[in-house]
Amino acid sequence: MNSAPFTTPAPLEGSLPEVLRAAAARSPNDAAIVGVALEAPDVPAEALLGASPDEALVFVTPAGFESAGLGTAATLTASGNERFASIQQQASELFSRVTTLAGTAAPERPRLFGGFAFQPGRAATDLWRPFGEARFVLPRLLYTRRGTNAATLTLFAPPAELESFADQVEETLSLLRAAVVPGASAAPAAWPTPAPPADETNQEALRWCVLADRICAAIARGEYEKVVLARRVEIALARRPELGAVLARLRAQAPECTRFLLAHGGATFLGATPERLIRKQGSVIDSEAVAGSINSGDPSGVSKLLESEKDLLEHGVVVRDIVAALEPVTDELEHPRRPELHRLKHVLHLRTPIRGRVPENRHVLSLVERLHPTPAVGGVPTAAAQAWIARHERHERGWYAGPFGWFDASGDGEFVVALRSGVLVGERAHLYVGAGIVQGSAPDDEFIETQWKLAAMAGALGVGS
């Protein structure tokens, strides 16, 4: 995990072209890409998206870390069973040729943002083809905001090309100064979309229940302990949504969730997930089990969820398997004996935080590979549940329920499970949602649960619940 020198000399002075020219002169001779950090206004990350650019990314956590990117300075892709190791190897070589410098602000380490498909070989349809099985991006322009700290905009480009991006950087800074987030406060009625006909909903519910009944029968025969069943809902929108507006609505609809977005090749993958897969900072790692759900509108929902044998069983399976995956590579792995409540606007979940320590040189991607897929999104036994999903679900999951996040040259990073997510293509939204089937599951109830889970994304798209 070597990288080019990370330096923090005194900020540069002068006009933006002069700053970029001076940064180019400071860059090492062997640097293929130079990052120049510039002071930027402190605004929500989605303000960077402006008029819905074709190449963009966003990663915003409830803890206050916000990043948004435009364009691409470098892209890494991989496929197959070795995709995690391939991305790590490619990134190591890329980071060795990237140098970050102070322009008018202190620089941060460069980060790559992206994710992985839920299963190798299962992102081949037209809907998912732009993303492939693994894709990570070093953006041309990266906006970073940490709580109330000063925000930065970093330009990444070959040294000889830095000055040529001065106009684009100025336009981007002007956009941030204006802090225009299109439609951030617009009511859902801005995009009037009719609800699906009742017979269409009934047909989908029937298909769901048939598959869930099959899973329940297989569980009774001892073939599985749990299988997570997912479905896709297609929505025709009145017009192409503005990405900044959608994310602004998700900020309001789901502030407890990590909001993420990757736009590429005419498609946009985005969502707001309540579930962290893994975060690594130095030697400290944080994961969590999120499983077991109930409608937050139920007046007695808290007591029902905390006392539900079915939900506690489902949750316990996830805790057990996450701990088993991490124990061989961690020290001091800890978690509470009983789950806590994770309150979202539309759903209550059971959550168990899991914390431990690993050697500092262990890469976060190696932990992602060990953990994915957790029983919260796949099932138990893992391989058998994965095979069942591939055989029986009507639509490829693509990146739904896959790992999405970022990592840096030191191997630190954070990944979430890309739940409550979907793909936007033109005026159509393809939303994905799922529920865990275990012993005691009632297929009708599980289908209703998926309806609650759709609420935040549907609301962000202007669709009434």
Residue pairs with C-beta under 8 A, 6 or more apart in sequence:
1 92
1 95
1 361
1 363
1 409
1 410
1 411
2 92
2 95
2 96
2 409
3 95
3 96
3 98
3 109
3 110
3 409
3 410
4 28
4 30
4 31
4 95
4 96
4 97
4 98
4 99
5 28
5 99
6 99
6 100
6 107
6 109
6 409
7 99
7 100
7 101
7 102
7 107
8 102
8 106
8 107
9 26
9 101
9 102
10 102
11 102
11 103
11 104
11 105
11 106
12 18
12 19
12 22
12 23
12 102
12 103
12 104
13 19
13 104
14 22
16 38
16 166
16 169
16 170
17 163
17 166
19 36
19 38
19 103
19 104
20 36
20 103
20 155
20 162
20 163
20 165
20 166
20 169
21 162
21 163
23 34
23 36
23 101
23 103
23 159
23 162
24 34
24 159
24 160
24 162
24 163
26 101
27 34
27 99
27 101
27 159
28 99
30 97
31 97
31 98
31 99
31 159
32 97
32 98
32 158
33 73
33 74
33 94
33 97
33 98
33 99
33 138
33 156
33 157
33 158
34 98
34 99
34 100
34 101
34 156
34 157
34 158
34 159
34 162
35 98
35 99
35 100
35 101
35 107
35 110
35 142
35 154
35 155
35 156
36 100
36 101
36 102
36 103
36 107
36 154
36 155
36 162
37 100
37 101
37 102
37 103
37 104
37 105
37 106
37 107
37 108
37 152
37 153
37 154
38 103
38 104
38 105
38 152
38 153
38 154
38 155
38 169
38 173
39 104
39 105
39 150
39 151
39 152
39 153
40 105
40 143
40 151
40 152
40 153
40 173
40 176
41 151
41 173
41 176
41 177
41 179
42 145
42 148
42 150
42 151
43 145
43 151
43 176
43 179
44 60
44 66
44 145
44 179
44 181
44 248
44 251
45 58
45 60
45 66
45 67
45 68
45 143
45 145
45 247
46 58
46 60
46 68
46 181
46 243
46 244
46 247
46 248
46 251
47 68
47 175
47 176
47 179
47 180
47 181
47 244
48 56
48 58
48 68
48 69
48 70
48 141
48 143
48 172
48 175
48 176
48 244
49 56
49 58
49 68
49 70
49 242
49 243
49 244
49 247
50 175
50 180
50 182
50 244
51 182
51 242
52 240
52 241
52 242
52 243
52 244
52 263
53 70
53 71
53 243
53 263
54 263
54 264
54 266
55 70
55 71
55 72
55 137
55 263
55 264
56 68
56 69
56 70
56 139
56 243
56 261
56 262
56 263
56 268
57 67
57 68
57 69
57 113
57 114
57 137
57 139
57 261
57 262
57 263
58 67
58 68
58 69
58 247
58 259
58 260
58 261
58 270
59 65
59 66
59 67
59 68
59 113
59 258
59 259
59 260
59 404
59 405
59 406
60 66
60 67
60 68
60 247
60 251
60 258
60 259
60 260
61 258
61 414
62 255
62 256
62 257
62 258
64 145
64 146
64 147
65 145
65 146
65 414
66 143
66 144
66 145
66 146
67 111
67 113
67 142
67 143
67 144
67 145
67 406
68 142
68 143
69 113
69 137
69 139
69 140
69 141
69 142
69 143
70 139
70 140
70 141
70 172
71 139
71 140
71 141
72 137
72 138
72 139
72 140
73 138
73 139
73 140
73 156
73 157
74 94
74 137
74 138
74 156
75 135
75 136
75 137
75 138
76 87
76 90
76 91
76 94
76 112
76 114
76 134
76 135
76 136
76 137
77 132
77 134
77 135
77 136
78 84
78 86
78 87
78 90
78 132
78 133
78 134
79 120
79 121
79 132
79 133
79 134
80 120
80 121
80 133
81 120
83 116
83 120
83 133
83 134
84 116
84 134
84 365
84 366
84 368
84 369
85 365
85 369
86 134
87 134
87 136
87 365
88 363
88 365
88 366
91 112
91 136
91 407
91 409
92 409
94 112
94 138
95 110
95 408
95 409
98 110
98 138
98 156
98 409
100 107
100 108
100 109
100 110
100 154
101 107
103 155
105 150
105 152
106 152
107 152
107 154
108 144
108 152
108 154
109 408
109 409
109 410
110 138
110 142
110 154
110 156
110 408
110 409
111 138
111 142
111 406
111 407
111 408
111 413
112 136
112 137
112 138
112 406
112 407
112 408
113 136
113 137
113 139
113 262
113 405
113 406
114 134
114 135
114 136
114 137
114 262
114 404
114 406
115 131
115 134
115 135
115 136
115 262
115 269
115 399
115 402
115 403
115 404
115 405
115 415
115 418
116 133
116 134
116 368
116 372
116 399
116 402
116 403
116 404
117 123
117 128
117 131
117 132
117 133
117 134
117 397
117 398
117 399
117 402
118 373
118 377
118 397
118 398
118 399
118 400
118 401
118 402
119 386
119 389
119 390
119 397
120 133
121 133
122 390
122 396
122 397
122 398
123 129
123 131
123 132
123 133
123 396
123 398
123 399
124 396
125 395
125 396
125 398
127 267
127 396
127 398
127 423
127 425
127 430
128 396
128 398
128 399
128 423
129 265
130 264
130 265
130 266
130 267
131 262
131 264
131 265
131 267
131 269
131 398
131 399
135 262
135 264
137 262
137 264
138 156
139 156
140 155
140 156
140 157
140 165
141 153
141 154
141 155
141 156
141 168
141 169
141 172
142 153
142 154
142 156
143 151
143 152
143 153
143 176
144 151
144 152
144 153
144 154
145 151
153 169
153 172
153 173
153 176
155 162
155 165
155 169
157 164
157 165
180 244
181 244
181 245
181 247
181 248
182 242
182 244
182 245
183 190
183 242
183 244
183 245
183 248
183 249
184 244
184 245
184 248
184 249
185 248
186 245
186 462
188 459
188 462
188 463
188 464
189 462
190 462
191 237
191 238
191 239
191 241
191 461
191 462
191 463
192 238
192 462
193 235
193 236
193 237
193 238
193 461
193 462
193 463
193 464
195 464
196 233
204 231
204 233
205 444
205 447
207 231
207 394
208 229
208 231
208 443
208 446
208 447
208 450
209 443
209 444
209 447
211 229
211 392
211 393
212 229
212 437
212 441
212 443
212 446
212 447
213 443
214 392
215 224
215 227
215 229
215 388
215 437
215 441
216 437
216 439
216 441
216 443
218 224
218 227
218 388
219 225
219 226
219 227
219 437
219 438
219 439
220 439
223 384
224 379
224 380
224 381
224 384
224 385
224 388
225 317
225 375
225 379
225 380
225 381
225 438
225 439
226 314
226 317
226 375
226 379
226 380
226 385
226 436
226 437
226 438
227 379
227 385
227 388
227 389
227 436
227 437
228 375
228 376
228 377
228 378
228 379
228 385
228 389
228 401
228 434
228 435
228 436
228 437
229 389
229 393
229 434
229 435
229 436
229 437
229 446
230 389
230 393
230 397
230 400
230 401
230 432
230 433
230 434
231 393
231 394
231 395
231 432
231 433
231 434
231 450
232 394
232 395
232 430
232 431
232 432
233 430
233 431
233 432
233 433
233 454
234 428
234 429
234 430
234 431
235 428
235 429
235 430
235 431
235 458
235 461
235 463
236 427
236 428
237 427
237 428
237 429
237 461
237 462
237 463
238 427
239 427
240 424
240 426
240 427
241 424
241 429
241 461
241 462
243 261
243 263
243 268
243 270
243 424
246 270
246 424
246 460
246 461
247 259
247 261
247 270
247 460
249 459
249 460
249 461
249 462
250 257
250 259
250 272
250 456
250 457
250 460
251 259
253 272
253 345
253 455
253 456
253 459
253 460
254 272
254 274
254 344
254 345
254 420
254 456
256 274
256 342
256 343
256 344
256 345
257 272
257 273
257 274
257 344
257 420
257 456
258 272
258 273
258 276
258 416
259 270
259 271
259 272
260 270
260 271
260 272
260 273
260 404
260 405
260 416
260 418
260 421
261 268
261 269
261 270
262 268
262 269
262 270
262 404
263 269
266 425
266 426
267 423
267 424
267 425
268 423
268 424
268 425
269 398
269 399
269 418
269 421
269 422
269 423
270 421
270 422
270 424
271 418
271 419
271 420
271 421
271 422
271 457
272 420
272 421
272 456
272 457
272 460
273 404
273 416
273 417
273 418
273 419
273 420
273 421
274 290
274 342
274 344
274 347
274 349
274 351
274 419
274 420
275 288
275 290
275 376
275 416
275 417
275 419
276 286
276 287
276 288
276 414
276 415
276 416
276 417
277 287
277 368
277 371
277 372
277 374
277 403
277 405
277 415
277 416
277 417
278 285
278 286
278 287
278 364
278 367
278 368
278 371
278 414
278 415
279 285
279 286
279 287
279 364
279 413
279 414
279 415
280 358
280 362
280 364
280 367
280 411
280 412
280 413
280 414
281 412
282 360
282 412
283 357
283 358
283 359
283 360
284 355
284 356
284 357
285 326
285 330
285 355
285 356
285 357
285 358
285 367
286 353
286 354
286 355
287 322
287 326
287 353
287 354
287 355
287 371
288 351
288 352
288 353
288 354
289 315
289 318
289 319
289 322
289 335
289 339
289 350
289 351
289 352
289 354
289 374
289 376
290 318
290 342
290 349
290 350
290 351
290 376
290 417
291 311
291 314
291 315
291 317
291 318
291 349
291 350
291 375
291 376
291 436
292 305
292 308
292 311
292 312
292 314
292 315
292 339
292 349
292 350
293 305
293 311
293 347
293 348
293 349
293 350
293 435
293 449
293 452
293 453
294 301
294 304
294 305
294 308
294 311
294 347
294 348
295 301
295 346
295 347
295 348
295 449
295 452
296 343
296 344
296 345
296 346
296 347
296 348
296 452
297 346
298 304
301 348
302 341
302 348
305 311
305 341
305 348
305 350
306 341
306 350
309 440
310 438
310 439
310 440
310 441
311 350
312 339
312 350
313 438
313 439
313 440
314 436
314 438
315 339
315 350
315 352
317 375
317 380
317 438
318 374
318 375
318 376
319 335
319 339
319 352
319 354
321 374
321 375
321 380
321 382
322 354
322 371
322 374
323 333
323 335
323 354
325 370
325 371
325 374
326 333
326 354
326 356
326 367
326 370
326 371
327 333
329 358
329 362
329 366
329 367
329 370
330 356
330 357
330 358
331 356
331 357
331 358
332 356
332 357
333 354
333 355
333 356
334 354
334 355
334 356
335 352
335 353
335 354
335 355
336 352
336 353
339 350
339 351
339 352
340 350
340 351
340 352
340 353
341 348
341 349
341 350
341 351
342 348
342 349
342 350
342 351
344 456
345 455
345 456
346 452
346 453
346 455
346 456
347 449
347 452
347 453
358 367
360 410
360 411
361 411
362 411
363 407
363 411
364 407
364 411
364 412
364 413
364 414
364 415
365 407
365 411
365 413
368 403
368 405
368 415
372 402
372 403
373 382
373 386
373 401
374 417
375 382
375 436
376 417
376 436
377 401
377 417
377 419
377 434
378 385
378 386
378 389
378 401
379 385
379 386
379 388
379 389
379 436
389 397
395 432
397 432
398 423
399 418
399 421
400 418
400 419
400 421
400 422
400 432
400 434
401 417
401 418
401 419
401 432
401 434
402 417
402 418
403 415
403 416
403 417
403 418
404 415
404 416
404 417
404 418
405 413
405 414
405 415
405 416
406 413
406 414
406 415
407 413
419 434
419 453
420 433
420 453
420 454
420 456
420 457
421 431
421 432
421 457
422 429
422 430
422 431
422 432
422 457
423 429
423 430
424 430
429 457
429 461
431 454
431 457
431 458
433 450
433 453
433 454
434 450
434 453
435 446
435 447
435 449
435 450
435 453
436 446
437 443
437 446
454 465
455 465
458 464
458 465
459 465
